[in-house]
Each structure stands twice: as structure tokens, then as C-alpha cells.
Amino acid sequence: MFLLNCDAKQVKQTIYLADKMKSPTNSPEEFREKLLNEKIELFKGDYKKLVNDYFDNHKIREKMIGEKKWFLGVVELDKCETWENFGGRPGFPQQSVSKTTELFKKKNVFTDRIWNMVQHIQLFNPLLPIIVILESYEPLRYKIDDGSNRAVAMYLGGVRNAIAFIGIDANQETNLKKLFGDSF
């Protein structure tokens, strides 16, 4: 695996943009246009004010983001865990994306917005990476901080590896060097 260094600012921007993209769009073209417009607003406006206003209600999360070392890489969705009751859906335990997806299909909720998201997976996989925190390196497990809906939509659409911002604690760096070698 090859990991690129990135910073907390990029992670916060992605969380902010993903939140702005929650309203449904009808086509990949509309999704791309909406995302571009949101990015333009973010970068032409006062970035600090926009993001700080957003994170006013998420101080603990903002602190956690600032304490991690961040990389951009690719993760196996099977090694990522979704939030319990992800996206406000009751009855979903914290579990792997594959198990969450299977439960989602069993519940057969065809009106859920995730089905609409499936048509956009080729766009938001590279343009709105999921945000994961390394939970353990043996076995390799991640906890999704942002993007459980996107991860399930990708899995429904046949995607098994996703681009992700990967947050690690400083004490995990030595173990990751053992795991990933010179590419880390």
C-alpha cells in the first residue's frame, strides 16, 4: 500500500463537503456539478469561518482530527466498520461494511437514499474519500469516522476498495512501518 501524507485541513474539508452533498441528486452529472459548486464556495469564501462554524457543533471530533496523523490511501471496505445505527438507521450494530451491507439488503428499504447514492460511487470514491481511523493493525481494522453511507453504497455497487483519509495515533506509526515497509 502506498500512503500519501496529508493534513487535518483536508480531512475537515472533506467532512464539510460530504455534509453539504447529503441532499439527493438525480444524475452523476448533477452530483459532479453540485460538488464543484460546493468546492468553489468553500475555497472562494472564508474557509476558516465556514469550517469553524461547521465544527462548532463537533468540538470533540475536531479535536480528534487534529490529534491524528493523516494519510491518503486505499482501504479494503471489509476491514472498515460502520457506525452503530449509521446515518440514523436503527437496528444496525457497529460492524464491517460487508455485514452492514448484507443487513441493509435484508431490511429491503428501497426508499433509502443509499440506493440513489450507488449511481454516484465512481465520483465520490475519488472526490469524497471516506474518513477512517486505524483501530488495530493486527488484524488490520478501521473505524469509519465519516462516510458509512458512502461505504455501504460503494459495497452495494460492487466496490471493495475505497480511497480514504486514514488517521493514526503517533504510537501506531512504528507498527505501520512494520506492516507497510518503505511505502509508509
SEMAR-912828 format. One record per residue (C-alpha): residue number from 1; residue in one letter; x, y, z. Coordinates in pm, 1 decimal. Layout:
// residues N
+-----+----+----------+----------+----------+
:   i : aa :       xx :       yy :       zz :
+-----+----+----------+----------+----------+
: NUM :  A :        X :        Y :        Z :
...
+-----+----+----------+----------+----------+
***
This chain:
// residues 184
+-----+----+----------+----------+----------+
:   i : aa :       xx :       yy :       zz :
+-----+----+----------+----------+----------+
:   1 :  M :      0.0 :      0.0 :      0.0 :
:   2 :  F :    119.9 :    347.7 :    -80.3 :
:   3 :  L :     20.5 :    627.1 :    158.8 :
:   4 :  L :     38.7 :    999.7 :     91.1 :
:   5 :  N :     83.7 :   1242.4 :    378.5 :
:   6 :  C :   -199.6 :   1489.7 :    417.5 :
:   7 :  D :   -319.9 :   1721.4 :    689.3 :
:   8 :  A :   -621.2 :   1768.6 :    911.9 :
:   9 :  K :   -739.8 :   2061.4 :    698.8 :
:  10 :  Q :   -802.7 :   1828.2 :    402.9 :
:  11 :  V :   -992.3 :   1587.3 :    628.4 :
:  12 :  K :  -1209.7 :   1867.3 :    768.1 :
:  13 :  Q :  -1279.5 :   1999.9 :    417.6 :
:  14 :  T :  -1394.8 :   1654.6 :    307.2 :
:  15 :  I :  -1625.5 :   1614.5 :    607.0 :
:  16 :  Y :  -1770.1 :   1960.6 :    543.1 :
:  17 :  L :  -1824.1 :   1889.8 :    171.4 :
:  18 :  A :  -1973.2 :   1544.9 :    234.4 :
:  19 :  D :  -2224.2 :   1702.7 :    470.6 :
:  20 :  K :  -2316.4 :   1957.3 :    202.7 :
:  21 :  M :  -2369.4 :   1676.0 :    -50.7 :
:  22 :  K :  -2629.5 :   1485.6 :    153.1 :
:  23 :  S :  -2927.2 :   1613.7 :    -43.1 :
:  24 :  P :  -3001.5 :   1378.1 :   -332.8 :
:  25 :  T :  -2909.8 :   1447.9 :   -692.4 :
:  26 :  N :  -3063.7 :   1272.3 :   -987.8 :
:  27 :  S :  -2761.4 :   1203.7 :  -1202.4 :
:  28 :  P :  -2383.7 :   1174.8 :  -1177.3 :
:  29 :  E :  -2359.4 :   1498.0 :  -1378.2 :
:  30 :  E :  -2574.0 :   1682.7 :  -1120.5 :
:  31 :  F :  -2363.8 :   1533.4 :   -841.3 :
:  32 :  R :  -2039.2 :   1645.3 :  -1007.9 :
:  33 :  E :  -2177.7 :   1995.4 :  -1068.7 :
:  34 :  K :  -2308.1 :   2029.8 :   -713.4 :
:  35 :  L :  -1976.6 :   1911.8 :   -566.5 :
:  36 :  L :  -1783.1 :   2153.7 :   -787.4 :
:  37 :  N :  -2007.9 :   2442.1 :   -679.5 :
:  38 :  E :  -1968.1 :   2349.9 :   -312.7 :
:  39 :  K :  -1588.6 :   2336.6 :   -353.7 :
:  40 :  I :  -1589.1 :   2676.2 :   -524.8 :
:  41 :  E :  -1793.8 :   2821.4 :   -237.0 :
:  42 :  L :  -1560.6 :   2663.4 :     15.3 :
:  43 :  F :  -1244.2 :   2797.7 :   -146.4 :
:  44 :  K :  -1368.4 :   3138.8 :   -252.2 :
:  45 :  G :  -1529.1 :   3205.4 :     85.0 :
:  46 :  D :  -1366.1 :   3232.7 :    420.9 :
:  47 :  Y :  -1253.6 :   2870.6 :    467.3 :
:  48 :  K :  -1178.7 :   2911.1 :    835.5 :
:  49 :  K :  -1518.6 :   3063.3 :    908.9 :
:  50 :  L :  -1710.9 :   2800.8 :    709.9 :
:  51 :  V :  -1531.3 :   2504.6 :    860.2 :
:  52 :  N :  -1512.2 :   2653.0 :   1209.9 :
:  53 :  D :  -1886.4 :   2725.1 :   1201.0 :
:  54 :  Y :  -1949.3 :   2365.8 :   1096.9 :
:  55 :  F :  -1722.3 :   2221.4 :   1366.6 :
:  56 :  D :  -1870.9 :   2445.9 :   1640.0 :
:  57 :  N :  -2114.6 :   2161.1 :   1698.1 :
:  58 :  H :  -1845.9 :   1894.0 :   1665.4 :
:  59 :  K :  -1566.5 :   2005.6 :   1901.0 :
:  60 :  I :  -1468.4 :   1656.2 :   2022.1 :
:  61 :  R :  -1449.0 :   1532.7 :   1663.7 :
:  62 :  E :  -1244.4 :   1836.6 :   1560.4 :
:  63 :  K :  -1002.0 :   1773.4 :   1847.7 :
:  64 :  M :   -965.8 :   1406.8 :   1747.3 :
:  65 :  I :   -895.4 :   1505.8 :   1386.0 :
:  66 :  G :   -627.8 :   1749.8 :   1499.7 :
:  67 :  E :   -455.5 :   1485.2 :   1713.4 :
:  68 :  K :   -416.8 :   1225.9 :   1437.3 :
:  69 :  K :   -152.5 :   1191.9 :   1171.3 :
:  70 :  W :   -329.8 :   1169.9 :    833.8 :
:  71 :  F :   -260.0 :    981.4 :    514.9 :
:  72 :  L :   -447.7 :    932.5 :    191.5 :
:  73 :  G :   -455.4 :    572.0 :     77.5 :
:  74 :  V :   -676.9 :    282.5 :    -21.3 :
:  75 :  V :   -854.6 :     62.3 :    232.3 :
:  76 :  E :  -1041.8 :   -264.5 :    195.8 :
:  77 :  L :  -1403.9 :   -194.7 :    285.5 :
:  78 :  D :  -1424.7 :   -536.2 :    455.8 :
:  79 :  K :  -1171.4 :   -408.7 :    708.9 :
:  80 :  C :  -1377.4 :    -95.8 :    786.8 :
:  81 :  E :  -1652.6 :    -76.4 :   1047.6 :
:  82 :  T :  -1960.2 :    143.1 :   1013.4 :
:  83 :  W :  -2112.0 :    340.1 :   1298.2 :
:  84 :  E :  -2381.6 :    177.9 :   1508.0 :
:  85 :  N :  -2718.7 :    287.6 :   1365.2 :
:  86 :  F :  -2523.5 :    453.0 :   1082.9 :
:  87 :  G :  -2694.3 :    750.8 :    923.1 :
:  88 :  G :  -2967.8 :    747.2 :   1187.8 :
:  89 :  R :  -3089.0 :    398.4 :   1090.7 :
:  90 :  P :  -3192.4 :    198.1 :   1398.7 :
:  91 :  G :  -3106.8 :   -168.5 :   1426.0 :
:  92 :  F :  -2760.0 :   -160.9 :   1272.9 :
:  93 :  P :  -2475.5 :   -267.0 :   1504.9 :
:  94 :  Q :  -2119.9 :   -143.9 :   1463.0 :
:  95 :  Q :  -1980.7 :   -399.5 :   1220.6 :
:  96 :  S :  -1788.6 :   -439.5 :    896.4 :
:  97 :  V :  -1913.8 :   -268.0 :    583.4 :
:  98 :  S :  -1987.5 :   -607.4 :    425.8 :
:  99 :  K :  -2205.0 :   -717.9 :    720.6 :
: 100 :  T :  -2378.8 :   -379.9 :    734.9 :
: 101 :  T :  -2450.0 :   -403.3 :    361.6 :
: 102 :  E :  -2596.2 :   -752.2 :    397.7 :
: 103 :  L :  -2821.3 :   -637.0 :    681.7 :
: 104 :  F :  -2919.5 :   -331.2 :    477.6 :
: 105 :  K :  -3024.9 :   -554.8 :    186.2 :
: 106 :  K :  -3220.4 :   -785.2 :    422.1 :
: 107 :  K :  -3411.7 :   -487.9 :    561.4 :
: 108 :  N :  -3507.4 :   -417.5 :    198.7 :
: 109 :  V :  -3552.8 :    -41.8 :    236.2 :
: 110 :  F :  -3582.7 :     59.6 :   -128.0 :
: 111 :  T :  -3671.9 :    419.5 :    -47.8 :
: 112 :  D :  -3345.9 :    475.9 :    141.8 :
: 113 :  R :  -3116.5 :    741.7 :    -10.4 :
: 114 :  I :  -2827.9 :    494.4 :    -22.9 :
: 115 :  W :  -2983.2 :    336.1 :   -332.2 :
: 116 :  N :  -2961.9 :    675.5 :   -504.1 :
: 117 :  M :  -2600.7 :    710.6 :   -388.5 :
: 118 :  V :  -2497.6 :    388.8 :   -566.5 :
: 119 :  Q :  -2514.0 :    568.1 :   -903.5 :
: 120 :  H :  -2253.8 :    819.4 :   -778.4 :
: 121 :  I :  -1992.4 :    579.9 :   -639.8 :
: 122 :  Q :  -1745.2 :    634.5 :   -923.3 :
: 123 :  L :  -1749.5 :   1005.4 :   -837.3 :
: 124 :  F :  -1747.6 :   1014.2 :   -460.8 :
: 125 :  N :  -1493.9 :    737.1 :   -419.5 :
: 126 :  P :  -1215.8 :    961.0 :   -557.7 :
: 127 :  L :  -1374.3 :   1302.3 :   -486.8 :
: 128 :  L :  -1514.9 :   1247.7 :   -134.3 :
: 129 :  P :  -1292.0 :    985.1 :     28.8 :
: 130 :  I :  -1421.7 :    814.1 :    338.7 :
: 131 :  I :  -1250.8 :    908.2 :    666.2 :
: 132 :  V :  -1123.1 :    616.7 :    874.0 :
: 133 :  I :   -932.7 :    578.0 :   1197.5 :
: 134 :  L :   -690.5 :    289.1 :   1236.4 :
: 135 :  E :   -825.2 :     75.8 :   1521.5 :
: 136 :  S :   -573.6 :   -209.4 :   1505.0 :
: 137 :  Y :   -300.5 :   -326.2 :   1274.0 :
: 138 :  E :   -315.4 :   -699.9 :   1364.0 :
: 139 :  P :   -571.2 :   -773.5 :   1237.1 :
: 140 :  L :   -595.4 :   -461.4 :   1026.5 :
: 141 :  R :   -921.6 :   -281.2 :   1123.4 :
: 142 :  Y :  -1050.5 :     69.7 :   1066.8 :
: 143 :  K :  -1343.4 :    258.1 :   1218.5 :
: 144 :  I :  -1523.4 :    486.6 :    973.7 :
: 145 :  D :  -1543.8 :    838.6 :   1115.9 :
: 146 :  D :  -1719.3 :    984.6 :    812.3 :
: 147 :  G :  -1858.2 :    801.8 :    512.9 :
: 148 :  S :  -2051.0 :    497.3 :    638.7 :
: 149 :  N :  -2329.6 :    575.9 :    390.1 :
: 150 :  R :  -2077.2 :    617.3 :    107.1 :
: 151 :  A :  -1902.2 :    292.4 :    206.1 :
: 152 :  V :  -2227.5 :     93.1 :    204.4 :
: 153 :  A :  -2329.6 :    248.9 :   -129.2 :
: 154 :  M :  -1990.3 :    153.4 :   -274.9 :
: 155 :  Y :  -2022.6 :   -200.9 :   -143.6 :
: 156 :  L :  -2373.9 :   -229.5 :   -290.3 :
: 157 :  G :  -2225.2 :   -112.9 :   -621.5 :
: 158 :  G :  -1951.4 :   -377.3 :   -619.1 :
: 159 :  V :  -1661.1 :   -161.5 :   -495.5 :
: 160 :  R :  -1443.3 :   -346.6 :   -243.2 :
: 161 :  N :  -1155.2 :    -97.5 :   -201.6 :
: 162 :  A :  -1204.2 :    271.0 :   -132.4 :
: 163 :  I :   -990.2 :    579.7 :   -127.8 :
: 164 :  A :   -972.4 :    702.3 :    231.6 :
: 165 :  F :   -814.6 :    952.3 :    461.8 :
: 166 :  I :   -653.2 :    729.2 :    725.0 :
: 167 :  G :   -595.2 :    871.9 :   1072.2 :
: 168 :  I :   -340.9 :    713.7 :   1303.5 :
: 169 :  D :   -208.1 :    783.5 :   1650.2 :
: 170 :  A :    161.7 :    862.3 :   1681.3 :
: 171 :  N :    219.0 :    541.1 :   1878.6 :
: 172 :  Q :     86.9 :    337.1 :   1582.5 :
: 173 :  E :    349.1 :    467.0 :   1340.7 :
: 174 :  T :    613.5 :    207.2 :   1430.4 :
: 175 :  N :    367.2 :    -78.3 :   1378.4 :
: 176 :  L :    258.0 :     64.7 :   1043.9 :
: 177 :  K :    617.8 :     84.2 :    926.7 :
: 178 :  K :    643.5 :   -289.2 :   1000.3 :
: 179 :  L :    320.2 :   -351.1 :    809.9 :
: 180 :  F :    373.1 :   -127.4 :    507.4 :
: 181 :  G :    752.4 :   -108.9 :    494.4 :
: 182 :  D :    920.9 :    165.2 :    293.1 :
: 183 :  S :    595.1 :    290.3 :    141.3 :
: 184 :  F :    492.9 :    429.2 :    480.4 :
+-----+----+----------+----------+----------+
***
